[in-house]
Amino acid sequence: MVGKTPKALSFEAAVAELEQVVADMESGKLSLEDSLAAYQRGADLLKQCRTRLDDAQQQVRVLEDGVMKNFVDTPKASDA
């Protein structure tokens, strides 16, 4: 189970690889050693994805506090 280091992957690539790791583990065809390696790789990928999501959420907070003010979705006349 060889892959790129987590920092070298985009968020989308990390999610795709994580999905593949889960599928491989769920197949039941991995040896114990391969299962442990897959679990570790999945944990690393999950950590990377969470970090990137947290960073994106923080950026949105900064934008909301500094630029965007009280966005309110006004109903269209056709929605009434």
C-alpha positions in Angstrom: 0.0 0.0 0.0 2.2 2.8 -1.3 0.9 6.3 -1.8 2.0 9.9 -1.9 2.7 11.6 1.4 -0.4 13.3 2.8 1.0 16.8 2.4 1.6 16.3 -1.3 -2.1 15.5 -2.1 -4.9 17.9 -2.8 -8.0 17.6 -0.6 -9.9 15.9 -3.4 -7.0 13.4 -4.0 -6.8 12.7 -0.3 -10.5 12.0 -0.1 -10.3 9.7 -3.2 -7.4 7.8 -1.7 -9.2 7.5 1.6 -12.2 6.1 -0.1 -10.0 3.5 -1.8 -8.3 2.6 1.5 -11.7 2.0 3.0 -12.9 -0.1 0.1 -9.7 -2.2 0.3 -10.2 -2.8 4.0 -13.9 -3.6 3.6 -13.1 -6.1 0.9 -11.6 -8.4 3.5 -8.8 -9.4 1.2 -6.0 -7.7 3.0 -3.6 -9.5 5.2 -3.3 -8.4 8.8 -0.1 -6.5 8.1 -1.7 -4.8 5.0 -4.8 -4.0 7.0 -2.7 -2.3 9.7 -0.8 -0.3 7.1 -4.1 0.7 5.4 -5.5 1.7 8.7 -2.5 3.9 9.4 -2.7 5.4 5.9 -6.4 6.1 6.3 -5.8 7.8 9.7 -3.1 10.0 8.1 -5.4 10.9 5.2 -8.3 11.6 7.6 -6.1 13.9 9.7 -5.0 15.8 6.5 -8.6 16.2 5.3 -9.8 17.5 8.7 -6.9 20.0 8.9 -7.7 21.3 5.4 -11.4 21.6 6.3 -10.6 23.4 9.5 -8.4 25.8 7.6 -11.1 26.4 5.1 -13.6 27.0 7.9 -11.3 29.5 9.5 -10.9 31.3 6.2 -14.7 31.6 5.9 -14.9 33.0 9.4 -12.3 35.7 8.5 -14.2 36.6 5.3 -17.5 36.8 7.2 -16.0 39.0 9.9 -14.1 41.2 7.5 -16.0 41.4 4.3 -19.3 39.7 4.2 -22.0 41.1 6.4 -25.3 39.4 7.4 -26.1 37.5 4.2 -29.8 37.0 4.1 -31.4 35.0 1.4 -34.4 37.0 0.3 -37.3 35.0 -1.1 -38.0 35.6 -4.8 -41.4 36.7 -5.9 -41.9 33.4 -7.6 -41.3 31.6 -4.2 -44.1 33.3 -2.4 
